[in-house]
Amino acid sequence: MAAITNYVEKLDSITLKEVQNFASKYYNQLVNKGVNVGELLDELVAELDIDVLYFDFNQPGAEGEAIHGIYLRSQDQSKRVHKIIINNNDSEKTQNFTLAHELFHHLLIEEKPAKLIKLLSDDKLMERAGDHFAACFLMNSKIFEVNHDFLNKNRPFEEVVMKLSDVFITPYESVVRRLYELNLLPDRNHYLLELREEELIIRREKFLGPTVLDASSQKNTFQPYINLLIKGLEEDKISYLNAIKRLNKVSLKKAQEIEQTYREELAEIEADD
C-alpha cells in the first residue's frame, strides 16, 4: 500500500542508489525523452497489462493509516492481467504518486533485481523504497532540475514548490523531499520538510489559489468496463445499441459519444442508398 513517507532519512545510501538506478532504468525504457510522466502514467501502466481501477477506500488499513492504493497480482498466468486499485477519494496528484509506487511493486516482482530485493529486508523498507521509486520516476532528476531552474526566478520559493507540484502532478510533500534529495532546497526553507500535505495545500491556496489537482479526483471507477465495451464494439462483438444501453448506466458522456457515432454511420448508410 502506498503512503508518502520520509524515505530519505530511513533508507541507507546504498539502497537509495539502487532504487534510483531501478527508477532510471524504467524511466528510460518506458518514457520518451522529455515527456512528463505525470500526464500519461495511466497509459504507461496499461501497456504493461495492468488494469488501473479506482475504488472508494473509506476505511483505514490494518495499521490505522489511509489506504491510497493496492497492487493485486493475477494468478492466471495465461492472461497475466494484474490490477492496481487506487483510492478514488484522493487528489489526482496523490493518485499519480500512488500509481507509481504500486508500479514499483509490480516491476520488482517481474524483474527480481537480486541486490535490491536483498536490501529491502522488511515491509517498511519496501514501502519507503516504493515512495522513493515513485519520486524518482515521476520527477526525473534532469527534467526536474530544468523546471526548477526555470521557475526559481524572482518568486517566493514556496511558490516554486507549488508550481513544480502542478507541473509534475505530484503531491507537495514529495516535491519538497525531491528538492531536498537533489540539494535544491535552500536551508532557509527546510521548515517545509516538517509540513504535511494538508498544510501545504492551505499554503498553496493562500499563495496561488486552489487547483482542481488538489481536490478529490473521483475518476471513473468503471473505466476498465468502459474500455471492454469499446473494444467489443471495435471487434463487432456487441451492437451499438447494446453498448449505448450498458454505457448509460456507468458513463452518460461516453454513451452520448457512441450514440453520436452511431447516428453518423446511419446517416452515411442512408445517404448511400
N, C-alpha and C positions, 0 to 999 in steps of 0.2 A: 504494500500500500504506500502511496506517495504522501509525503508531507515535507514542507520546506524546513530543513534543519540546518543548524550551524555546522555544516560538514567540514568547513575549512579547519576548524580547531579540533576536530575529532578524528580525522584521517591523517595518518603519518605521511611524510613527504613521498615515500616510495609508492604508497597506494594512490595518493593524489596523482602522481605522474602516470601510473598505469591506467587510471581511469581517464585522464586527459588524452593519452595516446589512443585508447579504445574509442573515445568520442570522436577524435580527429580522424581516425580510420574510417568510421562510418559516415562522418560528415563528407569526407572526400569521395566516398563511394556513392552516396545517395543524393547529394545535393550539387546542383550546378553552381559553378563558381559565381560568387556574388549574390546568390539568391538568399532572401530572408526566410529561414526555416519556419519561423512562426506563422507565415502566411500560407504554407502548404503542408503542414505537418500531417494532417489527416490523410492527404493523398499519398505521402511518402509511406505512412504506416500501412495503408490499404494495399500498396504494391507488394508488401511483404506477406500478403494473405492473412492479414489481421483485421477482423471486424472491430470497428470502434462504436461502442454503444453508450448511450447516456441514460443514467438512472438517478432517481431522487433518493440519495442516501441521507435520510433524515435522522437516523440513529447513529451514535458514535460506535467506533470499533471496540474490540475486546479490552483495550487499554484506556478507553475513555476519550480517545482522540478522534477528530473528524476523519471520515473516510473520503479521500479525494479520488482514489482510483484503485482498480484491481486488475491483475493480469490473470487470465484463465487460459490454460494451455489445452488444446484439443487432444483428446485421446484417440481420435480417428486418424491414423497415420496415412490413410488413403486420401483424405481431404485436407488435413492439416490446416484447417481454418481456426486460428486462435482468436481470442477475444480480449479486448481491453475495455473495461467498463469505467466510465468517467462520471463523477458527481455532477449532475445536471444543475445543481444549485450554485456551483462555483462560477466565478468570473471566467471570461474567455482566457485571460492571462494565466490564471491558476490551472485551468483545464489544459492549456498548452504545456505548461511545466509538468503536470501530472502525466500527460501522454508521453512526453519524452522520458520521464522517469520509468514508466512501465515498459517503454521500448527497450530500455537498458536491461530489464529482467529477461525480456524475450531474446535479445541478442546474446546475452550471457549464456543462456541455455543452448541456443543454436550453435554458437561458435566455441563454447567451452575453453576460454583462454585460461590455461592451467595456472599461470603465475598469478593472475588477478583473482581467480577463484580461491586460491590458497590464501591470499592476503585477506580476503573477506571471510573471516572465520566465524562471524556470528550475524544474526539478523539485523542488529542495529548498524553494524558496519556496512552491511549490504544496502540498507536503506539510505544511509548517508552517501554511499558511493553512487546510488541511483540519482540522488539530488545533484551531485557534482557532475555526473554524466549529462543530466538534463541542462545544467547551466552551460557546460562546455559545448554541447550540441546546438542549443538554441542561440547562444551568444558566442559564436566562433571568435576567437581572440582577435584575429586580424580585422574582420568585419566590425567587431565591437569597438575596437580602438579607433578605427576610421570614423565611425559615427560619434564616438566620444569627443575626438579632437574637433570635429566639425561643430558639434553642439556646445562645446565648452568655451564659448567666446562671448564675453560681455553679458553673461546672465548668471543669476544665483545658482550655486551648484545643485541645490535641491531641485531646481527646475531642470537641470541637465539629467538628473536621475529619473525624473518623471517622464521626460521626453524619450529617454532610452527605453523605459518600460513600455511606452506606447509603440515605439519603432519595432522592438523585438517581441511585442505581445507576450511579455513575461512579467511576473509579479515584481513589485518594487523591492521586496526583501532579497530576491535572487539577483536583481540588478546591483543592489548595494554590495552584496557579497562578491559578485563577479568583479566589481570595481576594486574591491579590497584584494582579491586574488591577483589581479593584474597590476597592482600597485598604482592604481588610478584614483584611489580615494584619499583626498588630502587629509592630513592629520586633524585639521580643524573640523572635519565632517565625520569623524569616527563615531560620533554620537548616533549617526544613522544606523549603525550596526545594532544598536540596542532597541530600535523601534520595530514594532510588529507591523504586519501588513495593514491592519485596520487603522493604525495610527498614521501610517504613510499615506493611505488613501485620503484621510481627513486633511493632511497637509497638502496633498495634491489639489484637492478641491479648493483650498484656500489660495493656492498659487495660480492655478490654471483653470479652475472649474472642474466639474465632473466629466467623466468619459464613460461611454457605454461598455468599454473594455473592462471596467471595474465592477460592473453590475452583473448579477446572476444572468448567465447567457441563455439558459433554457433552450438549448439546442434540441432539434427534433429527435426525440427518443426513438422514433420508428424509422430512422434513416436507412438501416440495413434492409428493412421490409420494403421500403420505397424503392431502393436500388434493385431488389429482387423483382418487383413488379415491372420496373422499366426494362430490365433485362428480358423478362418474359415477353414483353411487347416487341422488343427488337428481334427476338428469336421466333416470333409468331406462335408462342405457346399459349398466350391468352389474348382475348379480343380487347379492342379499345374500350368497349362499353363495360366489360368486366373490370378492366384496370381502373377506369374512372370511378366505378361504383366502390371499389376497395379503397382507392386513394381518398375519396371523400371522407372516409372515416378517420384518416390519420394526417392528411395534408391537403387542405382545401386548395391552396395555391398550386400545388403540383397537379391536382385533379383538373383545375381550370386550364393549366398549360396543355395537358394531354387532350382535353376536350377541344381546345382551340386547334391543335394539330389535326385532330380527327375531323373537325368541320372543314378545315382547309383541304384535306385529302378528298373528302366527299365532294367539295366544290370542284376540284380538279377533275374528278371522275365524271361529274355531271356535265362539265364543260366539254370534255372529250366526246361525250355522247351527243 
